[in-house]
Amino acid sequence: MVTRIFLGLVALSFFAFGFWSLTSPLQMTSQLGVNVSGPNGAFEMSGIYGGVSLGAGAMCLAGALLDRMGRPALWFLATYMGGYCFARPISWILHGAPRSDFHAFIAFEAAILAGAVALLVTRRGV
C-alpha cells in the first residue's frame, strides 16, 4: 500500500507539472527564470517538460494501479531522478549555483530518488 500511495502522489506531481509545461511552456520557463521564447522554444519546452513529465506521470500511475507495474515504476523513478541527482551537483560545480528557488527542485528529486530506492529495497506495499 505504501508503494501505491507513493507512486500515486508522484504521478499527481508529474501530471500537474506536465500539464502546466504543455499548456503554458513560456510562462513555466519564465517563472523558473529560464529565458525561452518563440514558437521553437515553446515547442521544445512542451515536449521536454510537458511530454516527458506526462509520460512519467503515466508510468507512476500505472505502478500505483497495477501490481505488475509497481516495480518497473520504482526502477523508472530511481533511474530518472538518479540522473537529475547525478547531474545537478556537476552542473553546480561547472556553471555555478542556481537561484535559491531551484533548491526545492533538488530536494524534490532527491526525496523521490530516496523513496523509490527505499521501496525497491524493502518492496513494501504492492
MOGI-V707128 format. One line per field, one symbol per residue. ss: DSSP state (H for helix, E for strand, L for the rest). phi: phi as a letter, one per 20 degrees, with the letter a starting at -180 (. if undefined). burial: I if it has 9 or more other C-alpha atoms within 8 Angstrom, else O. A space follows every 50 residues. Layout:
BEGIN
ss: ???
phi: ???
burial: ???
END
This chain:
BEGIN
ss: LHHHHHHHHHHHHHHHHHHHHHHLHHHHHHHLLLLLLHHHHHHHHHHHHH HHHHHHHHHHHHHHHLHHHHHHHHHHHHHHHHHHHHHHHHHHHHHLLLLH HHHHHHHHHHHHHHHHHHHHHHLLLL
phi: .ffffgffffggffffffffffecfffgfffemdecbmffffgfffffff fffffffffffgffedgfeffgfffgfffffffffffgfffgffcnffgf ffffffffffffgffffffffeleod
burial: OOIIIIIIOIIIIIIOIIIIIIOIIIOIIIOOOOOIOOOOIIOOIIIIII IIIIOIIIIIIIIIOOOOIIIIIIIOIIOOIIOIIOOIOOIIOOOOOOOO OIIOOIOOIIOIIIIIIIIIOOIOOI
END
